[in-house]
Amino acid sequence: CVPASASIMACGIECSDIGNAYRKCDQDMCQGFNHKPVTEYCRFGDYCISLPLYEYDFEPVTEAVEVSTLDFENAVEKKNCTVEAAFKRKGATCHAIVYWVEYKGINQNKVSTTIISTGGETRNYQQEVCILPEPVSSKERKTVTIQMGRNNIIEPAVDRKEEEKAMSDDASSRVPQYILNKILEMVNESCHGIPNEDDSNSECYFYKAVTIQQAKSAQQRVYILQLRRHPCGCGQRKPTDKLPQKQQRQQQQWIDALRSGHDRLVLRIWKGGSQWWNLHRNSSHLELARKEVMGYHVARQAFVEYNNTVLEASTQVIRIPRVLHFETAREEEPWAIMEYVGPDSFYLEQPDDSYLTSMIKVRTEFGFKEPHPRWGRLPVDQALEYARMVLHQVILPLHRQTSKGASSYYQTFMLLSECGGSDGKDNFDNVFTYSKMVELYQFAWKNMMANLSSRGTTGEVEEVGEDSWIKQCLQRLREALVILEGHCAGIPNLQPVLVHMDLQPQNLIFCKSNHPQNSGSTRKEMMTTTAEVTTRSDNAASQQKCQYDISVFSVLDWEDTAWADPRFDLLLLCRKVCANLEQAQFLWSEYAREMARGDDCNDRTAGNLLGTIEPWLQLETVHSITTLLLQSMDLLNGARNPWETKEDLWGKLQREFSRWEERRVAHE
């Protein structure tokens, strides 16, 4: 029997052995060797590899789908570059995509039947396997996006048109096709028929996707889309002045974003709902997406208005990316398209990554060596210098502006993010405060105690091993919560502001500049003060003075944004960026001084009523202990698969309890 057609079939499989063996190494240093060059070229998600699947214990977890068919009789090839394959059961995890070929014949009744299959659920042959960059869980998505597989054969040179087509196909296979189609539709609807800015007589053009680069992100999927303009030839011009004013503004936003990003845009797809505010438990990623988008909107508005009213012309203007479109039609996969403000963008003339490249994986902070395997932390001798720069260029402007117009900013954030409003009143019902966070820890403690009891570890049973140790930790946590409760009455609530909560170097873009910092101090002056604090802290590392100033150009990743007491932003900067108590106290006092001498009464009140840092450091320690215990008891609802072992996790808990005891004694 001669086959009438051949189809490339695919399905998702669950096989943790493959997922673990071929994933990227999370650490640059491995057993003393620099593994970073190898990690950079570990791109199994981009290529297919041939594996003898009969040697692996795997399970097909999605339906089999057809991605391409070659009709031998009519010499026609049918391609489906991207196909959605539904999960076959709940609780499944897809680690890789398997491809195989099915040859089909036509019987007497003109019905297509499979003659030979090289794979599927059988294990008799080597099959092409594409390992996913990150596993896909049926808890997060109903389907798995299956794309045409690629191999790592070096292809011969092609001409310009073929190269552009290949690159365009490559872009189409990186993200869900329906999203890419929607983006191109919106881009061309806004920009088609608009001539080049530098030549009003140029012919009109339309956009195509050329390449897509995936950016590093812990919770979300982030892509940088490179578009390219192509002559249209239609000879039409859009009469933009005749459009409604709102539509003109929307159209101009797309045009400005493409020009400033040199035809690049950023696609952000939310897949997780973990936040600092919810103890990193996985909640609604749709709610997180809405809050983050509103964080971008409000922060951009605040910095624009601050720049217009306060900053001098020579001062570096912080650019918050525009959110051009936010899509929630599919609740399981909300996404947004945003302005690109990274390297090679129009306004970023001299990018600087010296802070990012100087980060270390293990740092001595607040008395103990702490590992930070993902991004790392700034060295002790650079921590205060960096924290002061962020304080003056980001936190103070953001807090001053959003405090000044608190009511309008709050209404924008709460109502548009569908978090509920306050009916035009200034009661700020959804604001995070010291006492509200204590209530959250108490609720989590009750939840953990109930979970522990359900395991059968009551007083009637001899408790040994892990559960016994967790119960001891919960008892110590309860004692700490009693102390925090006692602090609540003595900590006045300050005027709420928009907070970012994660101002680490990986979430900021920096540039070189030759003008003084926003605070009126040059980097050299700031480093001199920093060096004095560093020396008093017995840190031997020398201070390296640069020939230029570094400024914050943009602030990204507003995942933890919220309307809150301004001390939360300051606390995270003091605890997560600063390396010791003396640096943290210096920064805390500097914030108080700067706010107390401000022009606005809210600023002066915040500066005068800031209080000491000690009860806030105690709060952050309890926050860390609560989060680590939830992680130890697997109560994060699938959020943040930890990279540390159970032993490492317990080591962190022990160090946090030691810090708690030290701060409790110091505060008495």
C-alpha positions as CSV (number, residue, x, y, z in Angstrom):
1,C,0.0,0.0,0.0
2,V,1.5,3.4,-1.0
3,P,0.9,6.2,1.4
4,A,-1.3,9.1,0.2
5,S,-0.1,11.6,2.7
6,A,2.3,12.1,5.6
7,S,1.4,14.1,8.7
8,I,3.7,15.5,11.4
9,M,1.9,14.9,14.7
10,A,2.8,16.2,18.2
11,C,1.6,15.9,21.8
12,G,2.8,17.1,25.2
13,I,4.4,14.6,27.5
14,E,5.0,14.6,31.3
15,C,8.5,13.4,32.0
16,S,10.4,15.1,34.9
17,D,13.6,13.2,34.0
18,I,13.8,15.0,30.6
19,G,12.6,18.3,32.1
20,N,15.3,18.3,34.7
21,A,18.2,16.8,32.6
22,Y,17.9,19.4,29.8
23,R,16.9,22.5,31.6
24,K,19.2,25.6,32.1
25,C,21.4,25.7,35.1
26,D,20.1,28.5,37.4
27,Q,23.6,29.3,38.8
28,D,26.4,30.9,36.9
29,M,29.0,29.2,39.1
30,C,28.9,25.4,39.4
31,Q,31.4,23.6,41.6
32,G,33.8,26.5,41.3
33,F,33.5,26.7,37.4
34,N,31.9,29.5,35.5
35,H,29.0,27.9,33.8
36,K,27.5,31.1,32.3
37,P,28.8,30.6,28.7
38,V,27.2,27.1,28.6
39,T,24.0,28.4,30.0
40,E,23.8,31.1,27.4
41,Y,23.8,28.5,24.6
42,C,21.4,26.1,26.4
43,R,18.4,26.7,24.2
44,F,16.7,23.3,24.0
45,G,13.4,25.1,23.8
46,D,14.5,26.5,20.4
47,Y,15.4,23.1,18.8
48,C,14.4,19.5,18.7
49,I,16.7,16.7,19.8
50,S,16.4,13.1,19.0
51,L,15.8,10.9,22.1
52,P,15.1,7.2,22.5
53,L,11.9,7.7,24.3
54,Y,11.5,3.9,24.9
55,E,14.2,4.4,27.5
56,Y,12.2,7.0,29.4
57,D,9.2,6.8,31.7
58,F,6.9,9.3,30.2
59,E,3.1,9.9,29.8
60,P,1.3,11.7,27.0
61,V,-0.7,14.4,28.8
62,T,-2.3,16.3,25.9
63,E,-4.3,15.2,22.9
64,A,-2.3,14.5,19.7
65,V,-2.5,17.3,17.2
66,E,-1.5,17.6,13.5
67,V,1.0,20.4,12.8
68,S,1.7,19.7,9.2
69,T,0.5,17.4,6.4
70,L,2.0,16.7,3.0
71,D,-0.5,15.5,0.4
72,F,1.4,13.2,-2.0
73,E,-1.4,13.0,-4.5
74,N,-1.9,16.7,-4.9
75,A,1.6,17.9,-3.9
76,V,0.2,20.2,-1.3
77,E,1.6,21.0,2.1
78,K,-0.7,22.1,4.9
79,K,1.0,23.9,7.8
80,N,-0.2,24.8,11.2
81,C,2.7,26.8,12.7
82,T,1.0,26.9,16.1
83,V,-1.6,24.5,17.5
84,E,-3.3,24.4,20.9
85,A,-3.4,20.9,22.4
86,A,-5.9,20.3,25.3
87,F,-4.7,18.6,28.5
88,K,-6.2,15.1,28.9
89,R,-6.4,15.1,32.7
90,K,-6.3,17.5,35.6
91,G,-3.1,17.9,37.6
92,A,-0.8,17.1,34.6
93,T,2.4,18.9,33.9
94,C,3.9,19.1,30.4
95,H,7.7,19.1,30.2
96,A,8.3,18.6,26.5
97,I,6.7,18.2,23.1
98,V,7.1,15.0,21.1
99,Y,6.9,14.9,17.3
100,W,6.4,11.9,15.0
101,V,5.2,11.1,11.5
102,E,2.0,9.2,10.5
103,Y,1.7,7.9,7.0
104,K,-1.8,7.6,5.8
105,G,-3.5,5.8,2.9
106,I,-6.9,6.0,1.3
107,N,-9.2,2.9,1.4
108,Q,-11.9,1.9,-1.0
109,N,-14.4,4.1,0.7
110,K,-12.1,7.2,0.2
111,V,-11.5,7.3,4.0
112,S,-8.0,8.2,5.3
113,T,-6.4,5.5,7.5
114,T,-3.1,5.4,9.3
115,I,-0.7,2.9,7.8
116,I,2.5,3.5,9.7
117,S,3.2,5.6,12.8
118,T,6.8,6.4,13.9
119,G,5.8,7.4,17.4
120,G,2.8,8.6,19.3
121,E,2.2,6.6,22.5
122,T,4.5,3.8,21.3
123,R,8.1,3.6,22.4
124,N,9.7,1.7,19.5
125,Y,11.6,4.5,17.8
126,Q,13.7,7.5,18.5
127,Q,11.6,10.6,18.3
128,E,12.1,14.4,18.0
129,V,11.6,16.0,21.4
130,C,11.4,19.8,22.1
131,I,12.0,20.5,25.8
132,L,9.9,23.4,27.0
133,P,11.8,26.3,28.6
134,E,9.4,26.1,31.6
135,P,6.9,23.3,32.4
136,V,3.3,24.0,31.7
137,S,0.8,23.0,34.3
138,S,-2.9,22.1,33.7
139,K,-3.6,24.2,36.9
140,E,-2.4,27.3,35.0
141,R,-3.6,26.6,31.4
142,K,-6.2,24.4,29.7
143,T,-4.0,23.9,26.7
144,V,-0.4,23.6,25.6
145,T,0.9,25.7,22.7
146,I,2.6,23.3,20.3
147,Q,4.7,24.8,17.5
148,M,6.5,23.5,14.5
149,G,9.7,21.9,15.7
150,R,13.1,23.1,14.6
151,N,16.5,21.4,14.5
152,N,20.0,22.7,14.9
153,I,21.2,22.0,11.4
154,I,23.1,25.0,10.0
155,E,21.1,26.2,7.0
156,P,22.7,27.6,3.8
157,A,22.7,31.3,3.2
158,V,19.5,32.7,1.8
159,D,18.7,35.9,0.1
160,R,17.2,38.9,1.9
161,K,13.6,38.1,1.2
162,E,13.9,34.5,2.3
163,E,15.8,35.5,5.4
164,E,13.1,38.0,6.4
165,K,10.4,35.3,5.8
166,A,12.4,32.8,7.9
167,M,12.8,35.4,10.7
168,S,9.1,36.3,10.5
169,D,8.2,32.6,10.8
170,D,10.5,32.3,13.7
171,A,8.7,35.2,15.5
172,S,5.4,33.6,14.9
173,S,6.5,30.4,16.6
174,R,7.7,32.1,19.8
175,V,4.4,33.4,21.2
176,P,0.8,32.2,20.9
177,Q,-0.2,33.0,17.3
178,Y,-3.5,34.7,18.2
179,I,-1.6,37.2,20.4
180,L,0.9,38.0,17.6
181,N,-1.8,38.5,15.1
182,K,-3.7,40.8,17.4
183,I,-0.6,42.9,18.0
184,L,0.2,43.3,14.3
185,E,-3.4,44.1,13.6
186,M,-3.4,46.9,16.2
187,V,0.0,48.2,15.1
188,N,-1.0,48.4,11.4
189,E,-4.4,49.9,12.2
190,S,-2.7,52.7,14.0
191,C,0.3,53.2,11.8
192,H,-0.6,52.1,8.3
193,G,-0.7,55.1,6.0
194,I,1.3,57.3,8.4
195,P,4.5,58.5,6.7
196,N,8.0,58.5,8.2
197,E,8.5,61.2,10.8
198,D,11.6,62.6,8.9
199,D,10.0,62.5,5.5
200,S,6.3,63.5,5.1
201,N,6.5,62.6,1.4
202,S,7.6,59.0,1.9
203,E,5.3,56.2,0.9
204,C,3.2,54.6,3.5
205,Y,4.2,51.3,5.1
206,F,3.0,48.4,7.2
207,Y,4.7,46.4,9.9
208,K,5.7,42.7,10.1
209,A,7.2,40.8,13.0
210,V,10.9,40.0,12.4
211,T,12.4,38.5,15.5
212,I,11.4,37.9,19.1
213,Q,13.7,37.7,22.1
214,Q,12.6,36.2,25.4
215,A,13.6,38.2,28.4
216,K,14.4,36.8,31.9
217,S,11.4,36.9,34.3
218,A,10.6,34.9,37.4
219,Q,6.8,34.7,37.1
220,Q,5.8,36.0,33.7
221,R,6.7,35.5,30.1
222,V,8.3,38.6,28.6
223,Y,9.2,39.0,25.0
224,I,10.9,41.8,23.0
225,L,9.3,42.0,19.5
226,Q,11.4,43.5,16.7
227,L,9.1,44.8,14.0
228,R,10.1,46.0,10.5
229,R,8.5,48.5,8.2
230,H,7.6,47.4,4.7
231,P,6.5,49.7,1.8
232,C,2.7,49.3,1.3
233,G,2.3,50.7,-2.2
234,C,-1.3,51.6,-1.6
235,G,-0.6,55.4,-1.9
236,Q,-3.1,56.2,0.8
237,R,-2.7,58.7,3.6
238,K,-4.7,58.8,6.8
239,P,-6.3,62.1,7.6
240,T,-5.3,61.9,11.3
241,D,-6.6,65.4,12.0
242,K,-10.2,64.2,11.2
243,L,-10.2,61.4,13.7
244,P,-11.9,61.8,17.1
245,Q,-9.5,63.3,19.7
246,K,-9.4,60.1,21.8
247,Q,-8.5,58.0,18.8
248,Q,-5.9,60.5,17.7
249,R,-4.2,60.2,21.2
250,Q,-4.3,56.4,21.0
251,Q,-2.9,56.4,17.5
252,Q,-0.1,58.8,18.5
253,Q,0.8,56.6,21.5
254,W,1.5,53.7,19.1
255,I,3.4,55.8,16.7
256,D,5.5,57.4,19.5
257,A,6.2,54.0,21.1
258,L,7.4,52.5,17.9
259,R,9.6,55.5,17.1
260,S,11.1,55.6,20.6
261,G,11.7,51.9,20.7
262,H,13.1,51.8,17.1
263,D,10.3,49.6,16.0
264,R,10.5,47.3,19.1
265,L,7.7,46.5,21.5
266,V,7.5,44.4,24.7
267,L,4.9,41.7,25.2
268,R,4.1,40.6,28.7
269,I,2.1,37.5,29.4
270,W,1.1,36.8,33.0
271,K,1.1,33.3,34.3
272,G,1.6,33.7,38.1
273,G,-0.1,35.6,40.9
274,S,2.6,35.6,43.6
275,Q,3.3,38.9,45.4
276,W,5.1,40.2,48.5
277,W,1.7,41.3,49.8
278,N,0.1,37.8,49.6
279,L,3.2,36.1,51.2
280,H,4.2,34.8,47.7
281,R,1.2,32.5,47.6
282,N,-0.2,32.0,44.1
283,S,-3.5,33.8,43.8
284,S,-5.3,35.3,40.8
285,H,-2.7,36.1,38.1
286,L,-5.5,38.2,36.4
287,E,-5.8,40.4,39.4
288,L,-2.0,40.8,39.6
289,A,-1.9,41.7,35.9
290,R,-4.6,44.4,36.4
291,K,-2.7,45.9,39.3
292,E,0.6,45.8,37.6
293,V,-0.8,47.5,34.5
294,M,-2.4,50.2,36.7
295,G,1.0,50.5,38.5
296,Y,2.6,51.3,35.1
297,H,-0.1,53.8,34.3
298,V,-0.1,55.6,37.6
299,A,3.7,55.7,37.9
300,R,4.1,57.1,34.4
301,Q,1.5,59.8,35.1
302,A,3.2,60.6,38.5
303,F,6.7,60.9,37.0
304,V,5.5,62.9,34.1
305,E,3.8,65.4,36.4
306,Y,6.7,65.5,38.8
307,N,9.1,66.1,35.9
308,N,6.9,69.0,34.6
309,T,6.7,70.7,38.0
310,V,9.8,69.9,40.0
311,L,12.8,68.8,38.0
312,E,15.3,71.1,36.4
313,A,15.9,70.8,32.7
314,S,19.3,69.2,33.1
315,T,18.1,66.4,35.4
316,Q,17.6,62.9,34.0
317,V,13.9,62.2,33.4
318,I,12.7,58.8,34.4
319,R,10.7,57.1,31.7
320,I,8.0,54.6,32.7
321,P,7.0,52.5,29.7
322,R,3.6,53.1,28.2
323,V,1.1,50.3,28.3
324,L,-0.4,50.4,24.8
325,H,-2.9,47.6,25.1
326,F,-4.1,45.3,27.9
327,E,-6.0,42.1,26.9
328,T,-8.0,40.0,29.3
329,A,-10.4,38.2,26.9
330,R,-8.8,34.9,27.9
331,E,-8.7,35.1,31.7
332,E,-6.1,32.2,31.9
333,E,-3.7,34.2,29.8
334,P,-3.9,38.0,30.3
335,W,-1.3,40.0,28.3
336,A,-0.2,43.5,27.5
337,I,1.9,45.2,24.8
338,M,4.2,47.9,26.1
339,E,6.7,50.5,25.0
340,Y,10.3,49.3,24.7
341,V,12.8,51.5,26.7
342,G,15.8,49.3,26.8
343,P,19.2,49.5,25.1
344,D,19.2,50.9,21.6
345,S,16.0,52.8,22.2
346,F,15.7,56.4,21.1
347,Y,16.0,58.1,24.5
348,L,18.6,55.7,26.1
349,E,21.8,57.1,24.6
350,Q,24.3,55.7,27.1
351,P,23.1,52.6,28.9
352,D,25.0,51.4,31.9
353,D,24.9,47.9,33.4
354,S,27.7,48.2,35.9
355,Y,25.4,47.6,38.9
356,L,23.8,44.6,37.3
357,T,27.1,43.0,36.3
358,S,28.7,43.6,39.7
359,M,26.0,41.6,41.6
360,I,27.2,38.6,43.6
361,K,25.5,35.3,44.4
362,V,26.4,35.1,48.1
363,R,26.5,38.2,50.3
364,T,27.0,38.8,54.1
365,E,23.9,40.7,55.1
366,F,22.5,41.5,58.6
367,G,24.9,39.1,60.3
368,F,24.8,36.0,58.0
369,K,25.9,34.9,54.6
370,E,22.9,34.6,52.3
371,P,22.8,32.9,48.9
372,H,20.9,34.6,46.1
373,P,21.2,32.2,43.2
374,R,18.8,33.9,40.7
375,W,20.0,37.5,40.3
376,G,22.3,38.0,43.2
377,R,22.8,41.1,45.4
378,L,25.0,44.1,45.2
379,P,28.3,43.8,47.1
380,V,28.4,45.3,50.6
381,D,30.6,48.3,49.5
382,Q,28.2,49.3,46.7
383,A,24.9,48.7,48.5
384,L,24.4,52.0,50.3
385,E,25.6,54.0,47.3
386,Y,23.0,52.3,45.1
387,A,20.3,52.6,47.7
388,R,20.8,56.3,48.1
389,M,20.7,56.8,44.4
390,V,17.4,54.9,44.2
391,L,16.0,56.8,47.2
392,H,16.7,60.2,45.6
393,Q,15.8,59.4,42.0
394,V,12.9,57.0,42.4
395,I,11.3,56.7,45.8
396,L,11.3,60.3,46.9
397,P,9.8,61.7,43.6
398,L,7.2,58.9,43.5
399,H,6.2,59.2,47.1
400,R,6.0,63.0,47.0
401,Q,4.0,63.2,43.8
402,T,1.5,60.4,44.7
403,S,1.1,61.7,48.2
404,K,0.4,65.2,46.8
405,G,-2.4,64.0,44.6
406,A,-3.3,60.9,46.6
407,S,-7.0,61.0,46.1
408,S,-6.9,61.1,42.3
409,Y,-4.0,58.7,41.9
410,Y,-5.7,56.3,44.3
411,Q,-9.0,56.4,42.5
412,T,-7.2,55.8,39.1
413,F,-5.3,52.8,40.5
414,M,-8.2,51.1,42.4
415,L,-11.1,51.7,39.9
416,L,-9.2,51.0,36.7
417,S,-7.5,47.9,38.1
418,E,-11.0,46.6,39.2
419,C,-9.9,46.4,42.8
420,G,-12.8,48.4,44.0
421,G,-12.8,52.1,44.7
422,S,-13.8,54.3,47.6
423,D,-16.8,56.0,46.0
424,G,-14.8,59.3,45.7
425,K,-14.0,59.4,49.4
426,D,-10.5,59.6,50.8
427,N,-10.9,56.6,53.2
428,F,-8.3,54.5,51.3
429,D,-10.0,51.1,52.2
430,N,-7.5,49.0,50.2
431,V,-4.3,50.5,51.6
432,F,-1.7,48.3,53.2
433,T,-0.6,49.4,56.6
434,Y,1.5,47.9,59.4
435,S,-1.5,46.6,61.3
436,K,-3.1,45.2,58.2
437,M,0.1,43.1,57.5
438,V,0.1,41.9,61.1
439,E,-3.4,40.7,60.6
440,L,-2.3,38.9,57.4
441,Y,0.5,37.1,59.3
442,Q,-2.0,36.1,62.0
443,F,-4.4,34.6,59.4
444,A,-1.5,32.7,57.8
445,W,-0.5,31.4,61.2
446,K,-4.0,30.0,61.9
447,N,-4.0,28.4,58.4
448,M,-0.7,26.7,59.1
449,M,-1.8,25.5,62.5
450,A,-4.9,24.0,61.0
451,N,-2.9,22.3,58.3
452,L,-0.5,20.9,60.8
453,S,-3.4,19.5,62.9
454,S,-4.9,17.9,59.8
455,R,-1.7,15.9,59.5
456,G,-2.5,14.2,62.8
457,T,0.3,15.9,64.8
458,T,-1.7,16.7,67.9
459,G,-0.7,16.4,71.5
460,E,-1.9,12.8,71.6
461,V,0.7,11.6,69.2
462,E,4.5,11.7,69.7
463,E,5.8,14.3,67.3
464,V,9.0,13.6,65.5
465,G,10.9,14.9,62.5
466,E,9.7,17.7,60.3
467,D,6.3,18.3,61.7
468,S,7.7,18.6,65.2
469,W,10.2,21.2,64.1
470,I,7.5,23.1,62.2
471,K,5.4,23.2,65.3
472,Q,8.2,24.7,67.3
473,C,8.7,27.3,64.6
474,L,4.9,28.1,64.6
475,Q,5.1,28.6,68.4
476,R,8.0,31.0,68.1
477,L,6.1,32.8,65.3
478,R,3.1,33.2,67.5
479,E,5.3,34.8,70.2
480,A,6.7,37.2,67.6
481,L,3.1,38.1,66.4
482,V,2.2,39.1,69.9
483,I,5.1,41.6,70.0
484,L,4.1,43.0,66.6
485,E,0.5,43.5,67.8
486,G,2.0,45.6,70.6
487,H,3.7,47.9,68.1
488,C,0.6,48.6,66.1
489,A,-0.9,51.2,68.4
490,G,2.3,53.2,68.5
491,I,2.9,53.4,64.7
492,P,0.7,56.1,63.1
493,N,-0.5,55.6,59.5
494,L,1.1,58.0,57.0
495,Q,-0.5,59.4,53.9
496,P,-0.6,56.4,51.5
497,V,1.5,56.5,48.3
498,L,2.1,54.2,45.3
499,V,5.0,51.8,46.2
500,H,7.1,49.6,43.9
501,M,8.6,47.2,46.5
502,D,11.3,45.6,44.4
503,L,13.9,48.2,43.3
504,Q,16.7,45.8,42.7
505,P,19.1,46.5,39.8
506,Q,17.4,43.8,37.6
507,N,14.2,45.8,37.7
508,L,15.8,49.2,36.7
509,I,17.5,50.5,33.6
510,F,20.5,52.8,34.1
511,C,22.2,55.4,32.0
512,K,25.4,57.4,32.2
513,S,25.1,61.1,32.7
514,N,27.4,64.1,33.4
515,H,25.0,66.1,35.6
516,P,24.5,65.9,39.4
517,Q,22.0,63.5,41.0
518,N,18.4,64.6,41.8
519,S,19.4,65.2,45.4
520,G,22.0,67.8,44.4
521,S,24.9,65.5,45.2
522,T,27.3,64.0,42.7
523,R,28.0,60.3,42.7
524,K,31.5,61.1,44.1
525,E,30.0,63.0,47.1
526,M,27.4,60.2,47.7
527,M,30.2,57.6,47.6
528,T,32.3,59.6,50.1
529,T,29.4,59.5,52.5
530,T,28.8,55.8,51.7
531,A,32.5,55.0,52.3
532,E,32.4,56.6,55.7
533,V,29.4,54.4,56.7
534,T,31.1,51.4,55.1
535,T,34.3,52.0,57.0
536,R,32.5,52.3,60.3
537,S,30.8,49.0,59.5
538,D,34.3,47.3,59.2
539,N,33.8,46.5,55.5
540,A,37.2,46.4,54.0
541,A,36.2,46.6,50.3
542,S,37.5,49.7,48.7
543,Q,35.3,52.3,47.0
544,Q,35.7,52.5,43.2
545,K,35.1,56.1,42.0
546,C,33.7,56.4,38.5
547,Q,34.3,59.2,36.0
548,Y,30.6,59.6,35.3
549,D,27.4,59.6,37.3
550,I,24.9,56.8,36.9
551,S,21.2,57.7,36.7
552,V,18.0,55.7,36.8
553,F,16.5,55.8,33.3
554,S,13.5,53.6,33.8
555,V,11.7,51.5,36.4
556,L,10.2,48.2,35.3
557,D,8.4,45.2,36.8
558,W,5.6,46.7,38.9
559,E,4.4,43.3,40.0
560,D,4.3,44.2,43.7
561,T,2.9,47.7,43.2
562,A,0.3,48.7,45.7
563,W,-1.2,51.7,47.5
564,A,0.5,51.6,50.9
565,D,2.3,53.3,53.8
566,P,5.4,54.8,52.2
567,R,7.6,53.0,54.8
568,F,7.1,49.7,53.1
569,D,9.0,50.8,50.0
570,L,11.7,52.2,52.3
571,L,11.8,49.0,54.4
572,L,12.4,46.8,51.4
573,L,15.2,49.1,50.2
574,C,16.8,49.0,53.7
575,R,16.5,45.3,54.1
576,K,17.0,43.8,50.7
577,V,19.5,46.3,49.2
578,C,21.4,47.5,52.2
579,A,23.7,44.9,53.7
580,N,23.7,45.8,57.4
581,L,21.9,47.7,60.1
582,E,24.1,50.7,60.0
583,Q,23.5,51.2,56.2
584,A,19.8,50.7,56.8
585,Q,19.6,53.2,59.6
586,F,21.5,55.8,57.6
587,L,19.1,55.4,54.6
588,W,16.0,55.5,56.9
589,S,17.2,58.8,58.5
590,E,18.0,60.3,55.1
591,Y,14.5,59.6,53.9
592,A,13.1,61.3,57.1
593,R,15.3,64.4,56.6
594,E,14.4,64.8,52.9
595,M,10.7,64.4,53.5
596,A,10.7,66.7,56.6
597,R,12.1,69.6,54.6
598,G,9.7,69.2,51.7
599,D,7.3,71.9,50.5
600,D,4.2,69.8,50.9
601,C,2.6,69.3,54.3
602,N,2.1,65.6,53.7
603,D,5.9,65.3,53.1
604,R,6.8,67.1,56.3
605,T,4.3,65.0,58.2
606,A,5.8,61.8,56.8
607,G,9.3,63.0,57.7
608,N,8.4,63.9,61.3
609,L,6.3,60.9,62.0
610,L,8.5,58.3,60.3
611,G,9.6,56.8,63.6
612,T,12.5,54.3,64.1
613,I,13.3,51.5,61.8
614,E,13.4,48.8,64.4
615,P,9.7,47.8,64.5
616,W,9.7,47.7,60.7
617,L,12.7,45.4,60.5
618,Q,10.9,43.2,63.0
619,L,7.9,43.2,60.7
620,E,10.0,42.2,57.7
621,T,11.6,39.4,59.6
622,V,8.2,38.0,60.6
623,H,7.1,38.4,57.0
624,S,10.1,36.3,55.8
625,I,9.5,33.6,58.5
626,T,5.8,33.3,57.6
627,T,6.6,33.0,53.9
628,L,9.3,30.4,54.5
629,L,7.0,28.4,56.7
630,L,4.3,28.4,54.1
631,Q,6.8,27.3,51.5
632,S,8.1,24.5,53.9
633,M,4.5,23.3,54.3
634,D,3.8,23.5,50.6
635,L,1.0,26.1,51.1
636,L,1.9,28.5,48.3
637,N,-0.7,27.2,46.0
638,G,1.8,26.2,43.3
639,A,3.7,29.5,43.4
640,R,7.5,29.9,43.2
641,N,8.9,26.5,42.7
642,P,11.9,26.9,45.1
643,W,15.4,26.4,43.8
644,E,16.7,25.7,47.3
645,T,16.5,22.2,49.0
646,K,14.5,21.6,52.1
647,E,17.7,21.8,54.1
648,D,18.6,25.2,52.6
649,L,15.0,26.4,53.4
650,W,15.3,25.4,57.0
651,G,18.7,27.1,57.2
652,K,17.1,30.3,56.0
653,L,14.4,29.9,58.7
654,Q,17.0,29.5,61.4
655,R,18.9,32.6,60.3
656,E,15.7,34.6,60.3
657,F,14.8,33.4,63.8
658,S,18.3,34.5,64.9
659,R,17.8,37.9,63.4
660,W,14.4,38.1,65.1
661,E,15.9,37.4,68.5
662,E,18.7,40.0,67.9
663,R,16.1,42.7,67.0
664,R,13.7,41.8,69.8
665,V,16.5,42.2,72.3
666,A,17.7,45.4,70.7
667,H,14.2,46.9,70.7
668,E,13.5,46.1,74.4
